[in-house]
Amino acid sequence: MKKILIIGPIPEPTTGVSLANKVVADNLIEHDGFSVDTINTSYNKFDENLGAFSLSKFLFYLKLNFFAYKIFKANIIYITPGQTFFGVVKYTLFIALSKLAGKELITHIHGNYVGKEYGLLKGLKKQIFKILLSKTSKGIVLSESLTGNMSPFIPKDNIFVLYNFVENYLFPTSNEVKEKVQSFKKPKIVFLSNLMEEKGIFALLEALKILENEGVDYEAKIAGHIDASNKDKVTAYFDDLKHTTYCGVVRGQEKKDLLIWANTFILPTWYTMEGQPISILEAMATANVVLTTNHAGIPDIFKASINGFYVNKNDPNSIVNMVKTLSDNHESSNKIQEHNFNEAKEKYKVKSFIDNAVSIFRA
């Protein structure tokens, strides 16, 4: 029996990383030969400035070190650290004990910033960063173009690609997809992510304001955490927009209903730590046209004119133009919707994700 200890964030709050860790924990138990334990590193306050140091964060992560004894009971230590210096250093005790105890240490990087951070660091901080990540037995990245985030630290042969997934409950039936595609009469837009500036929320809200002023027929629903520093600005847009609704944080059936309601998913991200957004795969699985940016690992899962269309970063007019194009070309939109559902069903089921993860653990 292989005992795996997962050290990383687990919902709540829900992020791509925390959701992935939950899915790994829940599904590995069903595989013969594995038992699972966790150390949940989720910080209990949502904060847009995720990589920044603060005293409250320091004390929170310091307390987590008391759970380090779990390392001695496990065979494999699977960690999902942050991507900044502090995001890695807070795992120091876990990494050091794992190596001292002779455990296999697997580091899963959910983003595209680790390599850049290493390049920016200098002196002792750079040395510490490299020492910690070089203790990794196996590194995992989200897609092929992101392998450079681990290549400065471990041999290429020890770096594995593990694509993200869509939870099973989100997939509609083929009949539901057919009905949805046939009902495309106007853009029904959804944004499903944390409402952070770098996720493109203000570019999108400004685009919706332009569409409204120009009399373009649309509906939009926005869902996700609002960072406290953005709350007033975001709320001002919601008060002003007549065809846009803020849905709060959605989960479970509420999230599925939102994605099934929509026909157009927009994520105009330029998020510094972006990797491969699960929300794009969820939008594909629920038969939506995707508008997103050519950023981080997105091109590894997204092809323009096949899964949707690229928009420019931080450019409301680019979003406006693409929404108008979709509004005027229902037939091409319908083909993309059907293709996205079929592609997600073929490539991004949880079973494929877990099977691939297990093959990495056993390699």
VOBA-1610 file (N, C-alpha, C; in pm, whole numbers, padded with zeros to 5 digits, always signed):
BEGIN
Met+00085-00120+00000Met+00000+00000+00000Met+00088+00125+00000Lys+00073+00208-00104Lys+00146+00336-00111Lys+00067+00442-00035Lys+00132+00503+00061Lys+00068+00610+00137Lys+00114+00745+00083Ile+00018+00823+00033Ile+00048+00952-00028Ile+00001+01064+00065Leu+00090+01157+00092Leu+00055+01276+00170Leu+00049+01395+00076Ile-00068+01455+00064Ile-00088+01573-00020Ile-00071+01697+00068Ile+00024+01782+00032Ile+00046+01907+00106Ile+00019+02023+00011Gly-00090+02092+00034Gly-00127+02203-00053Gly-00267+02251-00020Pro-00313+02355-00088Pro-00447+02409-00059Pro-00559+02315-00103Ile-00664+02311-00023Ile-00785+02235-00052Ile-00903+02329-00025Pro-01009+02327-00106Pro-01119+02421-00085Pro-01173+02414+00057Glu-01213+02528+00111Glu-01228+02660+00052Glu-01110+02751+00089Pro-01083+02858+00009Pro-01153+02895-00113Pro-01119+02801-00228Thr-01203+02802-00329Thr-01180+02719-00446Thr-01096+02794-00548Thr-00983+02736-00582Thr-00899+02784-00692Thr-00867+02663-00778Gly-00800+02685-00891Gly-00761+02572-00974Gly-00677+02473-00898Val-00584+02523-00816Val-00494+02436-00740Val-00570+02359-00632Ser-00653+02431-00555Ser-00723+02364-00444Ser-00822+02260-00496Leu-00889+02291-00607Leu-00983+02195-00666Leu-00908+02071-00715Ala-00793+02092-00781Ala-00714+01979-00829Ala-00670+01890-00714Asn-00625+01950-00604Asn-00582+01872-00488Asn-00698+01791-00430Lys-00815+01851-00426Lys-00933+01780-00374Lys-00967+01660-00463Val-00961+01681-00593Val-00991+01571-00687Val-00889+01459-00676Val-00761+01495-00661Val-00658+01393-00641Val-00686+01315-00512Ala-00712+01387-00403Ala-00736+01322-00274Ala-00858+01230-00279Asp-00966+01279-00337Asp-01092+01203-00339Asp-01082+01079-00427Asn-01009+01089-00539Asn-01010+00981-00638Asn-00897+00880-00622Leu-00786+00920-00563Leu-00677+00824-00541Leu-00719+00712-00447Ile-00809+00746-00355Ile-00856+00646-00259Ile-00921+00528-00331Glu-00980+00555-00448Glu-01050+00450-00522Glu-00954+00360-00600His-00827+00400-00610His-00728+00319-00680His-00667+00218-00584Asp-00659+00094-00627Asp-00595-00008-00545Asp-00450+00030-00518Gly-00407+00008-00396Gly-00267+00029-00363Gly-00233+00167-00314Phe-00335+00255-00290Phe-00308+00390-00242Phe-00394+00423-00120Ser-00332+00490-00024Ser-00407+00556+00082Ser-00362+00702+00083Val-00448+00791+00132Val-00423+00935+00117Val-00442+01006+00251Asp-00351+01097+00280Asp-00367+01190+00391Asp-00336+01330+00336Thr-00376+01434+00408Thr-00356+01571+00359Thr-00308+01664+00469Ile-00237+01768+00426Ile-00212+01886+00508Ile-00265+02004+00427Asn-00375+02060+00472Asn-00442+02166+00396Asn-00376+02301+00423Thr-00314+02360+00319Thr-00245+02488+00335Thr-00327+02607+00288Ser-00458+02587+00267Ser-00543+02699+00221Ser-00545+02810+00325Tyr-00508+02928+00282Tyr-00517+03048+00366Tyr-00662+03094+00364Asn-00717+03127+00480Asn-00861+03146+00492Asn-00913+03282+00447Lys-00828+03362+00385Lys-00873+03491+00333Lys-00835+03502+00187Phe-00934+03535+00102Phe-00902+03555-00039Phe-00831+03688-00058Asp-00720+03682-00132Asp-00635+03801-00148Asp-00576+03798-00288Glu-00600+03905-00364Glu-00550+03909-00501Glu-00398+03900-00505Asn-00331+03958-00408Asn-00184+03960-00407Asn-00133+03831-00342Leu-00151+03721-00415Leu-00132+03588-00357Leu+00011+03561-00311Gly+00109+03616-00380Gly+00247+03582-00347Gly+00311+03672-00245Ala+00238+03769-00194Ala+00298+03868-00103Ala+00310+03814+00038Phe+00413+03861+00107Phe+00434+03824+00247Phe+00347+03910+00337Ser+00292+03849+00442Ser+00224+03926+00546Ser+00243+03851+00678Leu+00234+03922+00788Leu+00255+03861+00919Leu+00148+03755+00946Ser+00023+03785+00909Ser-00084+03688+00935Ser-00062+03560+00855Lys-00016+03574+00730Lys+00015+03455+00651Lys+00130+03378+00713Phe+00233+03449+00756Phe+00349+03384+00815Phe+00309+03300+00936Leu+00226+03358+01023Leu+00182+03285+01142Leu+00094+03167+01107Phe+00010+03184+01005Phe-00077+03076+00960Phe+00006+02957+00912Tyr+00104+02984+00825Tyr+00184+02874+00770Tyr+00279+02817+00875Leu+00320+02899+00971Leu+00404+02848+01079Leu+00330+02740+01159Lys+00202+02763+01185Lys+00121+02666+01259Lys+00109+02534+01185Leu+00107+02541+01051Leu+00092+02419+00972Leu+00210+02323+00990Asn+00325+02378+01029Asn+00444+02294+01046Asn+00425+02189+01155Phe+00329+02210+01244Phe+00303+02111+01349Phe+00248+01980+01293Phe+00200+01986+01167Phe+00147+01864+01104Phe+00255+01788+01025Ala+00379+01836+01032Ala+00486+01775+00954Ala+00513+01630+00993Tyr+00469+01588+01112Tyr+00490+01448+01154Tyr+00426+01350+01057Lys+00324+01395+00981Lys+00256+01307+00886Lys+00350+01257+00777Ile+00458+01332+00752Ile+00554+01294+00649Ile+00614+01157+00678Phe+00639+01128+00806Phe+00705+01002+00843Phe+00614+00881+00822Lys+00483+00904+00807Lys+00389+00794+00787Lys+00362+00767+00638Ala+00415+00852+00550Ala+00384+00842+00408Ala+00502+00787+00328Asn+00471+00735+00208Asn+00576+00692+00114Asn+00607+00801+00012Ile+00501+00871-00033Ile+00515+00974-00134Ile+00461+01105-00078Ile+00540+01211-00090Ile+00497+01345-00050Ile+00468+01424-00177Tyr+00343+01463-00193Tyr+00297+01533-00314Tyr+00262+01676-00272Ile+00343+01774-00319Ile+00321+01913-00277Ile+00284+02001-00396Thr+00201+02100-00368Thr+00163+02198-00470Thr+00195+02337-00414Pro+00323+02376-00418Pro+00363+02502-00358Pro+00319+02621-00440Gly+00336+02741-00382Gly+00315+02863-00459Gly+00428+02883-00558Gln+00424+02997-00626Gln+00521+03020-00734Gln+00617+03135-00706Thr+00599+03202-00592Thr+00690+03309-00552Thr+00791+03254-00452Phe+00888+03337-00415Phe+00987+03296-00315Phe+00917+03252-00187Phe+00826+03335-00135Phe+00755+03300-00013Phe+00666+03178-00034Gly+00607+03168-00153Gly+00519+03055-00184Gly+00591+02921-00180Val+00721+02921-00207Val+00802+02799-00199Val+00862+02783-00060Val+00915+02892-00004Val+00985+02885+00125Val+00893+02839+00238Lys+00765+02868+00229Lys+00673+02826+00336Lys+00662+02673+00345Tyr+00711+02602+00243Tyr+00712+02455+00242Tyr+00847+02399+00286Thr+00937+02484+00336Thr+01074+02442+00366Thr+01081+02321+00457Leu+01009+02325+00569Leu+01016+02214+00664Leu+00966+02085+00601Phe+00857+02095+00524Phe+00802+01976+00460Phe+00903+01917+00360Ile+00966+02004+00282Ile+01064+01958+00183Ile+01185+01896+00253Ala+01236+01964+00353Ala+01357+01917+00423Ala+01332+01783+00492Leu+01221+01770+00562Leu+01191+01645+00631Leu+01168+01531+00533Ser+01105+01562+00420Ser+01081+01459+00317Ser+01213+01399+00269Lys+01310+01485+00245Lys+01439+01436+00196Lys+01518+01367+00306Leu+01516+01422+00426Leu+01587+01358+00539Leu+01530+01219+00568Ala+01399+01206+00549Ala+01334+01077+00576Ala+01339+00983+00456Gly+01401+01026+00346Gly+01415+00941+00229Gly+01285+00918+00153Lys+01193+01013+00162Lys+01065+00999+00092Lys+01076+01048-00052Glu+00990+00993-00138Glu+00980+01045-00274Glu+00902+01176-00268Leu+00959+01282-00323Leu+00896+01414-00319Leu+00854+01455-00460Ile+00724+01471-00479Ile+00669+01512-00609Ile+00616+01655-00595Thr+00666+01744-00680Thr+00626+01884-00678Thr+00543+01915-00802His+00419+01957-00781His+00327+01988-00891His+00310+02140-00897Ile+00358+02199-01005Ile+00351+02345-01024Ile+00228+02378-01108His+00135+02452-01050His+00011+02489-01119His+00022+02632-01173Gly+00111+02654-01266Gly+00123+02789-01321Gly+00246+02803-01408Asn+00278+02927-01440Asn+00387+02956-01532Asn+00476+03067-01480Tyr+00490+03075-01345Tyr+00567+03187-01290Tyr+00695+03143-01219Val+00708+03018-01184Val+00824+02972-01107Val+00955+03002-01179Gly+00960+02973-01309Gly+01082+02999-01386Gly+01117+03147-01389Lys+01015+03231-01405Lys+01038+03375-01408Lys+01084+03425-01271Glu+01023+03376-01165Glu+01062+03416-01030Glu+01208+03381-01004Tyr+01247+03262-01047Tyr+01386+03219-01027Tyr+01482+03313-01101Gly+01443+03354-01221Gly+01526+03446-01298Gly+01538+03583-01235Leu+01435+03625-01161Leu+01434+03758-01100Leu+01507+03761-00965Leu+01512+03646-00897Leu+01576+03641-00765Leu+01728+03658-00776Lys+01787+03707-00668Lys+01932+03727-00665Lys+01989+03678-00532Gly+02119+03649-00533Gly+02192+03620-00411Gly+02139+03501-00334Leu+02131+03517-00202Leu+02093+03408-00113Leu+01952+03357-00141Lys+01860+03450-00171Lys+01722+03409-00198Lys+01716+03316-00319Lys+01794+03346-00421Lys+01798+03261-00540Lys+01853+03123-00505Gln+01958+03120-00425Gln+02018+02992-00385Gln+01919+02907-00305Ile+01849+02971-00211Ile+01751+02899-00130Ile+01640+02841-00218Phe+01590+02923-00309Phe+01483+02884-00401Phe+01526+02759-00479Lys+01648+02763-00532Lys+01697+02651-00613Lys+01720+02527-00528Ile+01778+02543-00410Ile+01802+02429-00321Ile+01671+02356-00290Leu+01567+02433-00257Leu+01440+02373-00219Leu+01376+02297-00336Leu+01370+02360-00452Leu+01305+02295-00565Leu+01389+02182-00623Ser+01521+02186-00601Ser+01609+02080-00650Ser+01597+01952-00568Lys+01529+01958-00454Lys+01506+01838-00373Lys+01396+01751-00433Thr+01329+01801-00536Thr+01218+01730-00599Thr+01264+01602-00668Ser+01193+01493-00643Ser+01220+01367-00712Ser+01158+01369-00851Lys+01033+01417-00858Lys+00961+01430-00984Lys+00888+01564-00984Gly+00891+01631-01098Gly+00818+01756-01113Gly+00701+01736-01208Ile+00590+01801-01179Ile+00472+01795-01267Ile+00434+01936-01308Val+00408+01954-01437Val+00358+02081-01489Val+00228+02054-01565Leu+00155+02161-01595Leu+00020+02146-01650Leu+00017+02116-01800Ser+00122+02156-01872Ser+00127+02129-02016Ser+00270+02145-02066Glu+00291+02103-02191Glu+00426+02095-02245Glu+00501+02228-02243Ser+00433+02336-02271Ser+00502+02465-02280Ser+00544+02519-02144Leu+00504+02452-02036Leu+00534+02500-01901Leu+00649+02423-01835Thr+00714+02333-01907Thr+00820+02251-01847Thr+00938+02335-01800Gly+00957+02454-01859Gly+01066+02542-01819Gly+01058+02589-01676Asn+00943+02569-01612Asn+00930+02608-01472Asn+01001+02512-01377Met+01030+02392-01424Met+01102+02295-01340Met+01240+02260-01395Ser+01267+02291-01521Ser+01394+02248-01583Ser+01519+02310-01520Pro+01513+02428-01455Pro+01635+02476-01388Pro+01672+02395-01263Phe+01583+02308-01218Phe+01600+02245-01087Phe+01620+02094-01092Ile+01559+02027-01189Ile+01569+01881-01196Ile+01589+01838-01341Pro+01640+01716-01365Pro+01660+01669-01503Pro+01530+01662-01581Lys+01540+01682-01710Lys+01423+01683-01798Lys+01343+01554-01788Asp+01412+01441-01772Asp+01345+01311-01765Asp+01257+01298-01641Asn+01278+01384-01543Asn+01200+01378-01419Asn+01084+01477-01417Ile+01060+01542-01533Ile+00950+01639-01544Ile+00836+01574-01623Phe+00717+01575-01568Phe+00601+01511-01630Phe+00491+01615-01655Val+00413+01589-01759Val+00299+01676-01793Val+00171+01608-01747Leu+00088+01684-01674Leu-00042+01633-01629Leu-00147+01740-01658Tyr-00224+01717-01764Tyr-00327+01813-01802Tyr-00439+01816-01699Asn-00506+01930-01690Asn-00616+01947-01597Asn-00739+01867-01640Phe-00850+01888-01577Phe-00966+01800-01588Phe-01094+01882-01574Val-01205+01815-01601Val-01339+01869-01573Val-01410+01767-01485Glu-01466+01814-01374Glu-01539+01723-01286Glu-01656+01659-01360Asn-01680+01532-01330Asn-01776+01452-01406Asn-01917+01511-01407Tyr-01958+01569-01295Tyr-02097+01616-01285Tyr-02127+01732-01380Leu-02022+01799-01429Leu-02043+01916-01514Leu-02081+01880-01657Phe-02048+01759-01701Phe-02077+01722-01839Phe-02226+01706-01862Pro-02281+01779-01958Pro-02422+01760-01994Pro-02437+01635-02082Thr-02560+01595-02107Thr-02585+01486-02201Thr-02576+01539-02344Ser-02563+01449-02440Ser-02558+01489-02581Ser-02686+01561-02622Asn-02801+01516-02571Asn-02928+01582-02603Asn-02934+01723-02545Glu-02880+01741-02424Glu-02876+01874-02364Glu-02789+01968-02446Val-02679+01915-02498Val-02590+01997-02582Val-02660+02036-02711Lys-02729+01940-02773Lys-02800+01968-02899Lys-02905+02078-02878Glu-02979+02065-02769Glu-03083+02164-02737Glu-03020+02301-02711Lys-02909+02302-02639Lys-02840+02428-02607Lys-02789+02497-02732Val-02726+02421-02820Val-02669+02477-02942Val-02777+02537-03031Gln-02890+02469-03040Gln-02999+02517-03125Gln-03065+02643-03071Ser-03044+02671-02942Ser-03112+02786-02880Ser-03026+02913-02880Phe-02913+02912-02952Phe-02824+03028-02957Phe-02892+03141-03035Lys-02946+03241-02964Lys-03011+03354-03029Lys-02935+03485-03006Lys-02861+03490-02898Lys-02778+03608-02866Lys-02666+03562-02773Pro-02558+03638-02763Pro-02450+03600-02670Pro-02500+03601-02526Lys-02487+03486-02460Lys-02514+03474-02318Lys-02380+03444-02252Ile-02323+03548-02192Ile-02182+03550-02153Ile-02166+03513-02006Val-02063+03432-01980Val-02031+03401-01842Val-01882+03424-01817Phe-01851+03479-01701Phe-01714+03490-01649Phe-01712+03413-01520Leu-01624+03312-01510Leu-01620+03226-01392Leu-01476+03214-01346Ser-01438+03302-01255Ser-01302+03304-01202Ser-01301+03402-01086Asn-01189+03413-01017Asn-01177+03518-00917Asn-01177+03654-00986Leu-01248+03750-00930Leu-01264+03881-00993Leu-01141+03967-00964Met-01031+03931-01031Met-00903+03998-01014Met-00872+04078-01140Glu-00803+04188-01125Glu-00772+04271-01241Glu-00698+04192-01348Glu-00598+04112-01306Glu-00518+04038-01405Glu-00594+03922-01469Lys-00705+03883-01412Lys-00791+03784-01477Lys-00877+03849-01586Gly-00866+03981-01597Gly-00934+04052-01705Gly-01073+04100-01674Ile-01110+04102-01546Ile-01249+04137-01512Ile-01284+04279-01554Phe-01192+04374-01538Phe-01227+04512-01573Phe-01231+04533-01724Ala-01147+04463-01797Ala-01154+04468-01944Ala-01289+04415-01991Leu-01335+04306-01927Leu-01464+04249-01965Leu-01579+04342-01928Leu-01579+04394-01806Leu-01688+04482-01763Leu-01697+04609-01848Glu-01580+04662-01885Glu-01579+04779-01974Glu-01634+04742-02111Ala-01600+04622-02159Ala-01652+04576-02288Ala-01804+04562-02283Leu-01857+04509-02173Leu-02002+04496-02159Leu-02070+04632-02158Lys-02004+04728-02097Lys-02057+04866-02095Lys-02063+04923-02238Ile-01960+04899-02316Ile-01958+04945-02455Ile-02069+04877-02535Leu-02083+04745-02519Leu-02187+04671-02591Leu-02326+04725-02557Glu-02346+04757-02430Glu-02475+04810-02386Glu-02501+04947-02448Asn-02398+05030-02447Asn-02411+05164-02505Asn-02438+05161-02654Glu-02388+05056-02720Glu-02408+05043-02865Glu-02536+04967-02899Gly-02609+04924-02797Gly-02737+04857-02820Gly-02725+04712-02864Val-02612+04649-02840Val-02595+04507-02876Val-02672+04421-02776Asp-02749+04328-02826Asp-02831+04243-02741Asp-02744+04132-02680Tyr-02736+04128-02549Tyr-02658+04024-02480Tyr-02710+04012-02338Glu-02672+03903-02272Glu-02686+03888-02126Glu-02552+03841-02073Ala-02519+03879-01951Ala-02393+03834-01890Ala-02414+03802-01743Lys-02347+03698-01698Lys-02345+03661-01557Lys-02200+03642-01514Ile-02165+03705-01403Ile-02028+03705-01351Ile-02027+03631-01217Ala-01934+03537-01201Ala-01928+03460-01076Ala-01783+03448-01030Gly-01764+03459-00898Gly-01631+03442-00840Gly-01610+03531-00720His-01499+03507-00649His-01461+03590-00535His-01425+03731-00582Ile-01462+03831-00505Ile-01419+03969-00530Ile-01312+04006-00428Asp-01196+04043-00474Asp-01091+04090-00383Asp-01136+04221-00320Ala-01109+04235-00190Ala-01156+04353-00116Ala-01107+04483-00178Ser-00985+04484-00233Ser-00930+04607-00290Ser-01000+04647-00419Asn-01074+04554-00481Asn-01144+04584-00607Asn-01293+04605-00587Lys-01342+04585-00467Lys-01487+04574-00446Lys-01564+04697-00493Asp-01520+04816-00457Asp-01593+04938-00494Asp-01598+04956-00645Lys-01486+04931-00711Lys-01480+04949-00856Lys-01569+04848-00927Val-01564+04722-00883Val-01647+04618-00943Val-01794+04648-00920Thr-01828+04686-00798Thr-01968+04714-00764Thr-02023+04830-00847Ala-01941+04929-00873Ala-01984+05043-00955Ala-02025+04997-01096Tyr-01948+04906-01152Tyr-01984+04851-01284Tyr-02117+04775-01276Phe-02132+04689-01175Phe-02255+04611-01164Phe-02377+04701-01146Asp-02362+04810-01074Asp-02472+04905-01056Asp-02510+04972-01187Asp-02411+04989-01275Asp-02431+05062-01400Asp-02484+04974-01513Leu-02446+04846-01512Leu-02480+04757-01623Leu-02620+04697-01604Lys-02704+04710-01708Lys-02843+04666-01698Lys-02861+04517-01733His-02769+04462-01812His-02786+04324-01861His-02681+04229-01803Thr-02620+04271-01693Thr-02514+04192-01629Thr-02551+04166-01483Thr-02536+04040-01442Thr-02570+03999-01306Thr-02448+03940-01237Tyr-02425+03981-01111Tyr-02320+03918-01032Tyr-02382+03804-00952Cys-02327+03685-00965Cys-02386+03565-00905Cys-02316+03520-00777Gly-02213+03593-00735Gly-02138+03550-00618Gly-02048+03431-00651Val-02015+03356-00549Val-01934+03235-00568Val-02029+03118-00592Val-02006+03046-00703Val-02095+02935-00737Val-02019+02803-00727Arg-02090+02700-00685Arg-02032+02567-00671Arg-02136+02463-00713Gly-02087+02344-00739Gly-02178+02232-00761Gly-02279+02257-00871Gln-02405+02220-00844Gln-02510+02231-00946Gln-02530+02376-00990Glu-02510+02470-00898Glu-02524+02612-00932Glu-02423+02652-01040Lys-02301+02599-01029Lys-02199+02628-01131Lys-02236+02562-01263Lys-02282+02439-01258Lys-02322+02371-01381Lys-02436+02445-01449Asp-02536+02485-01372Asp-02650+02558-01430Asp-02604+02686-01499Leu-02509+02754-01438Leu-02457+02879-01496Leu-02387+02852-01628Leu-02303+02750-01633Leu-02229+02717-01755Leu-02321+02662-01864Ile-02426+02590-01826Ile-02523+02540-01923Ile-02608+02655-01977Trp-02640+02751-01890Trp-02717+02869-01934Trp-02642+02948-02040Ala-02512+02960-02025Ala-02431+03044-02114Ala-02409+02977-02249Asn-02365+03058-02345Asn-02313+03001-02470Asn-02175+03059-02504Thr-02133+03158-02427Thr-02004+03225-02452Thr-01931+03245-02320Phe-01813+03187-02309Phe-01732+03199-02189Phe-01615+03293-02219Ile-01595+03393-02133Ile-01488+03491-02157Ile-01393+03495-02037Leu-01265+03469-02064Leu-01160+03482-01962Leu-01042+03556-02026Pro-01044+03690-02020Pro-00939+03769-02087Pro-00817+03789-01996Thr-00758+03680-01952Thr-00657+03682-01847Thr-00518+03724-01896Trp-00448+03795-01808Trp-00303+03811-01823Trp-00239+03790-01686Tyr-00304+03706-01606Tyr-00262+03678-01469Tyr-00117+03626-01467Thr-00034+03690-01387Thr+00110+03660-01383Thr+00136+03513-01354Met+00055+03452-01268Met+00080+03314-01227Met-00011+03214-01296Glu-00071+03257-01405Glu-00162+03170-01479Glu-00089+03046-01531Gly-00160+02935-01529Gly-00106+02812-01587Gly-00196+02764-01698Gln-00293+02683-01659Gln-00388+02626-01755Gln-00525+02628-01687Pro-00603+02734-01707Pro-00726+02752-01628Pro-00825+02638-01644Ile-00862+02578-01532Ile-00964+02473-01534Ile-01095+02528-01587Ser-01122+02655-01562Ser-01250+02714-01606Ser-01267+02710-01757Ile-01157+02718-01832Ile-01167+02708-01979Ile-01213+02567-02018Leu-01157+02466-01953Leu-01196+02328-01982Leu-01342+02305-01941Glu-01383+02364-01829Glu-01523+02351-01784Glu-01618+02416-01885Ala-01576+02529-01940Ala-01659+02597-02040Ala-01670+02514-02167Met-01559+02450-02207Met-01563+02362-02324Met-01656+02244-02300Ala-01645+02183-02183Ala-01725+02064-02151Ala-01874+02093-02153Thr-01911+02217-02122Thr-02052+02256-02118Thr-02095+02329-02246Ala-02019+02305-02353Ala-02056+02351-02488Ala-02067+02502-02500Asn-01961+02571-02459Asn-01954+02715-02477Asn-01844+02751-02575Val-01865+02859-02649Val-01757+02922-02725Val-01667+02993-02624Val-01536+02982-02641Val-01442+03041-02546Val-01371+03161-02609Leu-01372+03273-02539Leu-01290+03389-02575Leu-01186+03405-02464Thr-01059+03399-02501Thr-00953+03408-02402Thr-00829+03469-02466Thr-00719+03473-02391Thr-00596+03536-02437Thr-00488+03432-02465Asn-00395+03469-02550Asn-00279+03383-02579Asn-00177+03404-02468His-00193+03327-02361His-00120+03354-02237His-00088+03224-02165Ala+00032+03216-02107Ala+00076+03102-02024Ala+00053+02971-02100Gly-00010+02872-02035Gly-00030+02742-02097Gly-00159+02729-02175Ile-00231+02839-02194Ile-00360+02834-02263Ile-00348+02780-02406Pro-00245+02820-02485Pro-00235+02765-02621Pro-00219+02613-02628Asp-00182+02549-02518Asp-00170+02403-02517Asp-00307+02335-02512Ile-00411+02407-02470Ile-00545+02347-02462Ile-00646+02420-02550Phe-00603+02527-02616Phe-00697+02614-02689Phe-00641+02646-02827Lys-00725+02625-02929Lys-00686+02658-03066Lys-00788+02758-03122Ala-00736+02871-03171Ala-00823+02976-03226Ala-00902+02921-03345Ser-01028+02963-03354Ser-01124+02924-03457Ser-01175+02781-03441Ile-01117+02705-03349Ile-01162+02569-03322Ile-01235+02563-03188Asn-01172+02618-03083Asn-01233+02623-02950Asn-01297+02758-02920Gly-01272+02855-03004Gly-01319+02991-02982Gly-01223+03088-03046Phe-01200+03201-02982Phe-01115+03305-03042Phe-01033+03376-02935Tyr-00915+03418-02976Tyr-00832+03499-02886Tyr-00881+03643-02887Val-00869+03707-02771Val-00886+03852-02760Val-00755+03909-02705Asn-00734+04037-02725Asn-00611+04099-02677Asn-00618+04122-02526Lys-00502+04121-02463Lys-00495+04143-02319Lys-00531+04288-02285Asn-00613+04303-02182Asn-00650+04435-02130Asn-00702+04528-02240Asp-00787+04473-02327Asp-00838+04547-02444Asp-00988+04525-02457Pro-01070+04610-02395Pro-01216+04594-02403Pro-01269+04591-02545Asn-01212+04672-02634Asn-01262+04678-02771Asn-01241+04546-02846Ser-01134+04475-02814Ser-01111+04345-02873Ser-01221+04247-02833Ile-01264+04254-02707Ile-01374+04169-02660Ile-01504+04208-02729Val-01529+04339-02739Val-01650+04390-02806Val-01659+04336-02948Asn-01550+04345-03021Asn-01550+04301-03161Asn-01579+04152-03174Met-01522+04071-03084Met-01544+03927-03093Met-01686+03890-03053Val-01743+03957-02954Val-01882+03929-02915Val-01976+03965-03030Lys-01950+04075-03097Lys-02032+04114-03214Lys-02020+04009-03324Thr-01900+03958-03346Thr-01878+03855-03448Thr-01959+03731-03417Leu-01957+03688-03292Leu-02034+03570-03252Leu-02183+03594-03267Ser-02225+03715-03232Ser-02367+03750-03242Ser-02417+03742-03386Asp-02328+03772-03480Asp-02367+03774-03621Asp-02343+03642-03693Asn-02280+03544-03625Asn-02243+03418-03690Asn-02280+03299-03603His-02411+03276-03590His-02458+03169-03503His-02412+03032-03550Glu-02408+03011-03680Glu-02375+02879-03734Glu-02233+02838-03696Ser-02137+02930-03711Ser-01999+02897-03675Ser-01985+02880-03523Ser-02062+02959-03448Ser-02062+02944-03303Ser-02111+02806-03263Asn-02217+02759-03330Asn-02274+02627-03298Asn-02172+02515-03321Lys-02095+02524-03427Lys-01993+02422-03457Lys-01887+02418-03347Ile-01847+02536-03302Ile-01746+02544-03195Ile-01802+02485-03066Gln-01928+02515-03034Gln-01989+02463-02913Gln-01988+02309-02913Glu-02031+02250-03022Glu-02036+02104-03032Glu-01896+02043-03025His-01802+02108-03095His-01664+02058-03093His-01607+02061-02952Asn-01628+02170-02881Asn-01572+02183-02747Asn-01624+02075-02652Phe-01753+02048-02659Phe-01811+01942-02577Phe-01746+01808-02607Asn-01733+01775-02735Asn-01677+01646-02774Asn-01529+01635-02738Glu-01455+01743-02755Glu-01312+01740-02722Glu-01291+01723-02571Ala-01369+01795-02491Ala-01355+01784-02346Ala-01392+01644-02298Lys-01497+01587-02357Lys-01541+01453-02317Lys-01432+01349-02349Glu-01361+01372-02458Glu-01256+01278-02501Glu-01128+01293-02419Lys-01090+01418-02384Lys-00958+01444-02328Lys-00954+01475-02178Tyr-01061+01533-02123Tyr-01047+01599-01993Tyr-01139+01543-01884Lys-01174+01417-01894Lys-01250+01353-01786Lys-01158+01332-01665Val-01216+01330-01546Val-01140+01308-01424Val-01064+01176-01430Lys-01125+01073-01489Lys-01059+00942-01497Lys-00925+00951-01569Ser-00921+01026-01679Ser-00794+01042-01752Ser-00692+01114-01666Phe-00736+01218-01596Phe-00646+01294-01509Phe-00589+01205-01399Ile-00673+01128-01332Ile-00626+01043-01222Ile-00539+00928-01274Asp-00579+00868-01385Asp-00497+00760-01444Asp-00356+00811-01476Asn-00349+00931-01532Asn-00219+00987-01567Asn-00140+01022-01441Ala-00207+01074-01338Ala-00140+01104-01212Ala-00084+00977-01149Val-00163+00870-01151Val-00118+00743-01094Val+00004+00689-01168Ser+00003+00705-01300Ser+00119+00656-01379Ser+00246+00735-01342Ile+00231+00863-01310Ile+00345+00943-01265Ile+00391+00898-01127Phe+00298+00875-01037Phe+00333+00830-00902Phe+00406+00696-00906Arg+00368+00611-01003Arg+00427+00478-01009Arg+00551+00470-01098Ala+00580+00579-01171Ala+00695+00577-01265Ala+00827+00562-01192
//
